[in-house]
Amino acid sequence: MPIRSASARWQGNLTEGSGTIKTGQGGYQGNYSFKSRFEEGEGTNPEELIAAAHSGCFSMAFSKGLADAGFTPTSVETVAKVHLDKTDGGFGVTRIELETVGDVPGIDNDTFQKIAEGAKENCPISRLLSPGAAISLTATLS
């Protein structure tokens, strides 16, 4: 399997500095800052990139689970909401809310929910993040 990479460059101190983040394959490059992470400033932040990775991984895992069960999804759309909270030990990602909507012809809701839950438990990014963050799932069949 290939090894994936990304890089970041930060200039200046924590609150006044700024930086850039880019993926190794050139698919994304963006600015980040204290304000984009801890306030409502322009740019991205590490937690937003984790949300992108998690929503992408979950959508792929869910699509695979559906196909393995004999259902071909028309679409799976997932939003991941990553919560960065201050705890006694400092700042940390404490929870992630996955919200997915699937257009899956011929499936009943119980089967849909079971496969969605399996994808939440088994996608590689969920497995990486679940020891430190509570992951919840809301799955809606369209």
C-alpha positions as CSV (number, residue, x, y, z in Angstrom):
1,M,0.0,0.0,0.0
2,P,1.3,3.5,-0.7
3,I,2.3,5.8,2.1
4,R,0.3,9.1,2.1
5,S,1.8,12.4,3.2
6,A,1.0,16.0,3.8
7,S,3.1,18.9,4.9
8,A,2.6,22.2,6.9
9,R,4.7,25.3,7.3
10,W,4.1,27.7,10.2
11,Q,5.6,31.2,10.5
12,G,5.5,33.4,13.5
13,N,4.1,32.9,17.0
14,L,1.0,31.0,17.9
15,T,-1.6,33.8,17.9
16,E,-0.2,36.1,15.2
17,G,1.5,33.6,12.9
18,S,0.1,31.8,9.9
19,G,0.8,28.8,7.8
20,T,0.0,26.6,4.9
21,I,-1.0,23.0,4.7
22,K,-0.8,20.9,1.5
23,T,-1.3,17.3,0.6
24,G,1.5,15.3,-0.9
25,Q,-0.3,14.6,-4.2
26,G,-1.3,18.3,-4.6
27,G,-5.0,17.8,-4.2
28,Y,-5.3,20.4,-1.6
29,Q,-3.3,23.5,-0.4
30,G,-4.7,26.0,2.0
31,N,-3.9,28.6,4.6
32,Y,-4.4,28.2,8.3
33,S,-4.0,30.4,11.4
34,F,-4.9,30.8,15.0
35,K,-8.1,32.5,14.0
36,S,-9.1,29.8,11.5
37,R,-8.6,27.2,14.2
38,F,-9.9,28.8,17.4
39,E,-12.1,31.6,16.1
40,E,-14.0,32.2,12.9
41,G,-11.1,33.3,10.7
42,E,-10.6,32.5,7.0
43,G,-8.7,29.4,6.1
44,T,-8.7,25.8,7.2
45,N,-7.4,24.0,10.3
46,P,-6.3,20.6,11.4
47,E,-9.7,19.6,12.7
48,E,-11.4,20.5,9.5
49,L,-8.9,18.3,7.6
50,I,-9.6,15.5,10.0
51,A,-13.3,15.9,9.3
52,A,-12.6,15.8,5.5
53,A,-10.6,12.6,5.9
54,H,-13.2,10.9,8.2
55,S,-16.2,11.8,6.0
56,G,-14.3,10.5,2.9
57,C,-13.2,7.3,4.5
58,F,-16.6,6.6,6.0
59,S,-18.4,7.2,2.7
60,M,-16.1,4.8,0.9
61,A,-16.4,2.1,3.7
62,F,-20.2,2.5,3.7
63,S,-20.4,2.2,-0.1
64,K,-18.2,-1.0,0.1
65,G,-20.4,-2.4,2.9
66,L,-23.5,-1.8,0.9
67,A,-22.0,-3.4,-2.3
68,D,-20.9,-6.4,-0.3
69,A,-24.5,-6.8,0.9
70,G,-25.7,-6.7,-2.7
71,F,-26.8,-3.0,-2.8
72,T,-25.4,-0.5,-5.2
73,P,-25.7,3.0,-3.8
74,T,-26.6,5.9,-6.1
75,S,-24.8,8.2,-3.6
76,V,-23.5,8.4,-0.1
77,E,-23.0,11.9,1.3
78,T,-21.4,12.3,4.7
79,V,-20.6,15.3,6.9
80,A,-18.2,14.9,9.8
81,K,-18.3,17.4,12.7
82,V,-15.1,17.4,14.7
83,H,-15.3,18.9,18.2
84,L,-12.1,20.5,19.5
85,D,-12.7,21.1,23.2
86,K,-10.6,22.3,26.2
87,T,-10.2,19.6,28.7
88,D,-8.3,19.2,32.0
89,G,-5.4,17.9,29.9
90,G,-5.5,20.8,27.3
91,F,-7.2,21.0,24.0
92,G,-8.3,17.8,22.3
93,V,-10.6,16.3,19.8
94,T,-13.3,14.9,22.1
95,R,-16.1,13.8,19.7
96,I,-17.0,13.4,16.1
97,E,-20.5,13.4,14.7
98,L,-21.0,11.6,11.4
99,E,-24.1,12.5,9.5
100,T,-24.7,10.5,6.3
101,V,-27.5,10.3,3.8
102,G,-27.6,7.4,1.4
103,D,-29.6,6.9,-1.8
104,V,-29.6,3.2,-2.0
105,P,-32.3,1.5,-4.2
106,G,-33.9,-1.6,-2.8
107,I,-32.6,-1.5,0.8
108,D,-34.8,-1.4,4.0
109,N,-33.9,0.9,6.8
110,D,-32.8,-1.8,9.3
111,T,-30.3,-3.2,6.8
112,F,-29.1,0.3,5.9
113,Q,-28.6,1.2,9.6
114,K,-26.7,-2.1,10.3
115,I,-24.3,-1.5,7.4
116,A,-23.8,2.1,8.3
117,E,-22.9,1.2,11.9
118,G,-20.4,-1.4,10.5
119,A,-18.8,1.2,8.3
120,K,-18.5,3.6,11.3
121,E,-16.8,0.9,13.4
122,N,-14.5,-0.4,10.6
123,C,-13.4,2.5,8.4
124,P,-9.7,3.0,9.0
125,I,-10.1,6.7,10.1
126,S,-12.8,5.7,12.6
127,R,-10.5,3.0,14.0
128,L,-7.7,5.6,14.3
129,L,-9.8,8.2,16.1
130,S,-12.1,6.1,18.2
131,P,-9.8,5.5,21.1
132,G,-9.6,9.2,21.9
133,A,-12.9,10.6,20.5
134,A,-16.5,9.5,20.9
135,I,-17.9,8.9,17.4
136,S,-21.7,9.1,16.8
137,L,-23.6,8.4,13.6
138,T,-26.9,9.6,12.2
139,A,-27.7,7.6,9.0
140,T,-30.6,8.7,6.9
141,L,-32.0,6.7,3.9
142,S,-33.2,9.0,1.2
